[in-house]
Amino acid sequence: MFLRRSVTLAMSLKNYSSEAKNLVAVAVNNQTGVATVTLQRPPVNSLNLELLNELSSALTELEEKKARGIILKSSSDSVFSAGLDIHEFSNTEEGRLKKFWTALQDVWIKLYGHSAPTVACINGHAPAGGCLLALSCEYRVMLKQKTIGLNETKLGIVAPLWFIASMENVIGRRLTELSLTTGKMYTTEEALKIGLIDEIAEDTNDAVSKSENFLKLFQNISPFARSQTKKFIRGNTVQSLVKTREADLKAFIDDITSEKVQKGLKVYMESLKKGK
Ligand SMILES: CC/C=C\C/C=C\CCC/C=C/CC(=O)SCCNC(=O)CCNC(=O)[C@H](O)C(C)(C)COP(=O)(O)OP(=O)(O)OC[C@H]1O[C@@H](n2cnc3c(N)ncnc32)[C@H](O)[C@@H]1OP(=O)(O)O
């Protein structure tokens, strides 16, 4: 039985960040063992170092505590996540840039390969890194009239191989190539048509309830058999980054600190502000 009563684990009260804020809240339903992980960095849940560190710690703790399922959602029902915080890119101080990219790698490795079944409750727009988080889960429920996609080329940047693999494993190579090269953002309805998401929801309550329904599929399945099967299916994709982390970090630093990319990002940020 899925009861609405949730307990907030001690971990949600912990402060993982040096910003002295809780950017990620974790609430575990003590009847079902399902954890709801809520991103709460207004206005758009852009992923900065502190948020990524909190998310990474939460995923580790949910692994250790053997959560029976994870629902990843946003505290806003306008934006799931605007992707990586572009301000992290313009701060080209190498120490922080390294920590930032390493934290993103950590989050992806932990989420993509998590033992628990994972659902992205995409209750808002999900461009770029927001789409990556959603793609890392096993199932995607998205609010109507939102957008999702890997739009990196529109910013003049190149999505790393593990971003590409995450999409390819969901919608296949042909559509991934078209989507990434054009930086296509799909509407919810288009995303459903190409299998980028699995279900459409009317509002956040409906999305949470559909996410819970997906997790109910595993009520009578052995957690060991389920997670081993997931490991067999996803293991190679995870290992391909684990084995190349250093080279991936170097490629990111070299690329992002180049004059050309920095100029492009500045123009993109200005266009975001003008779009208001
Ligand atoms: C070989 C390869 C190796 C390495 C290659 C090198 C690089 C690696 C690639 C790195 C990968 C990057 C992936 C990313 O995630 S990049 C981020 C891409 N994100 C976006 O393009 C999203 C942009 N935002 C939007 O489209 C809209 O904001 C959104 C639809 C999400 C919400 O719209 P809404 O109208 O609700 O809000 P806005 O008014 O637009 O925004 C509010 C304020 O938030 C600021 N904002 C928005 N997005 C970001 C962001 N991603 N980072 C930082 N700040 C962001 C926006 O400017 C507004 O700020 P103010 O004007 O209010 O100050």
The ligand as an ORCA input file, in Angstrom:
! r2SCAN-3c Opt
* xyz 0 1
  C      34.501     16.796    -25.734
  C      33.403     17.200    -24.851
  C      33.827     17.580    -23.476
  C      33.510     18.746    -22.957
  C      32.706     19.732    -23.739
  C      32.515     21.052    -23.082
  C      31.426     21.405    -22.441
  C      30.584     20.386    -21.872
  C      29.152     20.577    -22.072
  C      28.535     21.050    -20.854
  C      27.126     20.660    -20.818
  C      26.228     21.542    -20.466
  C      24.851     21.173    -20.275
  C      24.010     22.261    -19.696
  O      23.158     21.958    -18.907
  S      24.277     23.885    -20.140
  C      22.859     24.746    -19.575
  C      21.820     24.774    -20.647
  N      20.582     25.318    -20.159
  C      19.784     26.042    -20.903
  O      20.043     26.325    -22.051
  C      18.529     26.530    -20.238
  C      18.404     27.983    -20.332
  N      17.203     28.423    -19.630
  C      15.978     28.425    -20.170
  O      15.752     27.995    -21.277
  C      14.884     29.025    -19.338
  O      15.474     29.724    -18.294
  C      13.907     27.978    -18.753
  C      13.023     27.405    -19.870
  C      14.646     26.835    -18.039
  C      12.988     28.680    -17.711
  O      12.368     29.786    -18.291
  P      11.706     30.903    -17.357
  O      11.049     31.874    -18.285
  O      10.877     30.245    -16.328
  O      12.915     31.557    -16.582
  P      13.978     32.635    -17.123
  O      13.409     33.994    -16.951
  O      14.448     32.261    -18.473
  O      15.174     32.395    -16.107
  C      15.138     32.845    -14.749
  C      16.530     33.215    -14.324
  O      17.356     32.049    -14.339
  C      18.498     32.259    -15.184
  N      18.868     30.984    -15.813
  C      18.122     30.233    -16.633
  N      18.782     29.108    -16.973
  C      19.990     29.166    -16.367
  C      21.125     28.298    -16.331
  N      21.175     27.125    -16.990
  N      22.190     28.676    -15.607
  C      22.182     29.846    -14.914
  N      21.130     30.710    -14.896
  C      20.049     30.370    -15.618
  C      18.013     33.298    -16.185
  O      19.093     33.949    -16.794
  C      17.210     34.194    -15.299
  O      18.116     34.981    -14.534
  P      17.820     36.524    -14.213
  O      17.709     37.230    -15.543
  O      16.521     36.515    -13.452
  O      19.000     36.973    -13.417
*
